[in-house]
Amino acid sequence: MLIDHSIMIMHTVDLASALKEAAPKGVDCYFDNVGGEFSSTVIQHMNEFGRVSCCGSISSYNADPLQSPKVSILQPAMVFKQLKIEGFIVRRWQDR
């Protein structure tokens, strides 16, 4: 697997601009362990038939469940870009 670019969330003020600079033609694969608005922004920049692997949601780990943040609606991007989004837990492969 080749990674063309990574973006450190702690050092990124404007994610949309960082994505346009790092991936001017869009994003093909996204390894998501952040969740929240960060991931919503990346998913909006995905290319058709893009793939997303979800293994965490660190943006919400310490959040108050009664104060759940509102995030962008993802379904239009998922449907019209025909994205494949799959969650996984590492234990799935522990016997390998």
C-alpha positions as semicolon CSV with decimal commas, in nm:
position;residue;x (nm);y (nm);z (nm)
1;M;0,000;0,000;0,000
2;L;0,128;0,344;-0,090
3;I;0,028;0,652;0,107
4;D;0,057;0,970;-0,094
5;H;-0,017;1,211;0,189
6;S;-0,130;1,231;0,549
7;I;-0,278;1,525;0,736
8;M;-0,215;1,575;1,107
9;I;-0,540;1,695;1,259
10;M;-0,366;1,873;1,545
11;H;-0,176;2,094;1,299
12;T;-0,452;2,161;1,047
13;V;-0,663;2,473;1,077
14;D;-0,852;2,450;0,748
15;L;-0,900;2,086;0,650
16;A;-1,082;2,160;0,324
17;S;-0,788;2,370;0,200
18;A;-0,536;2,111;0,318
19;L;-0,725;1,841;0,125
20;K;-0,737;2,051;-0,192
21;E;-0,361;2,101;-0,168
22;A;-0,275;1,740;-0,081
23;A;-0,529;1,576;-0,313
24;P;-0,634;1,822;-0,585
25;K;-0,802;1,539;-0,780
26;G;-0,986;1,406;-0,472
27;V;-0,935;1,128;-0,219
28;D;-0,948;0,759;-0,317
29;C;-0,889;0,594;0,023
30;Y;-0,940;0,723;0,375
31;F;-0,841;0,541;0,695
32;D;-1,077;0,696;0,949
33;N;-1,000;0,684;1,316
34;V;-1,121;1,040;1,387
35;G;-1,493;1,061;1,305
36;G;-1,699;1,375;1,353
37;E;-1,679;1,682;1,132
38;F;-1,321;1,599;1,028
39;S;-1,435;1,277;0,864
40;S;-1,743;1,443;0,715
41;T;-1,513;1,692;0,541
42;V;-1,288;1,417;0,404
43;I;-1,586;1,214;0,279
44;Q;-1,714;1,519;0,088
45;H;-1,376;1,523;-0,094
46;M;-1,383;1,152;-0,184
47;N;-1,363;1,039;-0,546
48;E;-1,624;0,820;-0,710
49;F;-1,588;0,458;-0,590
50;G;-1,367;0,573;-0,301
51;R;-1,307;0,348;-0,001
52;V;-1,322;0,437;0,367
53;S;-1,201;0,209;0,648
54;C;-1,341;0,312;0,986
55;C;-1,165;0,186;1,296
56;G;-1,234;0,458;1,551
57;S;-1,393;0,789;1,636
58;I;-1,150;0,966;1,864
59;S;-1,331;1,298;1,818
60;S;-1,618;1,161;2,027
61;Y;-1,446;0,943;2,287
62;N;-1,466;1,205;2,562
63;A;-1,783;1,372;2,442
64;D;-2,090;1,401;2,660
65;P;-2,346;1,161;2,506
66;L;-2,623;1,407;2,596
67;Q;-2,449;1,678;2,395
68;S;-2,381;1,482;2,076
69;P;-2,234;1,706;1,807
70;K;-2,421;1,757;1,483
71;V;-2,223;1,665;1,172
72;S;-2,279;1,705;0,802
73;I;-2,517;1,473;0,621
74;L;-2,307;1,203;0,451
75;Q;-2,564;1,001;0,258
76;P;-2,559;1,210;-0,064
77;A;-2,180;1,174;-0,093
78;M;-2,199;0,804;-0,008
79;V;-2,471;0,733;-0,264
80;F;-2,376;0,956;-0,556
81;K;-2,002;0,883;-0,527
82;Q;-2,080;0,513;-0,468
83;L;-1,843;0,496;-0,173
84;K;-1,757;0,178;0,010
85;I;-1,743;0,245;0,385
86;E;-1,661;-0,040;0,621
87;G;-1,598;-0,050;0,992
88;F;-1,360;-0,297;1,148
89;I;-1,207;-0,402;1,475
90;V;-0,849;-0,534;1,485
91;R;-0,960;-0,843;1,681
92;R;-1,121;-0,964;1,361
93;W;-0,776;-1,070;1,240
94;Q;-0,607;-1,168;1,567
95;D;-0,595;-1,537;1,472
96;R;-0,387;-1,467;1,161
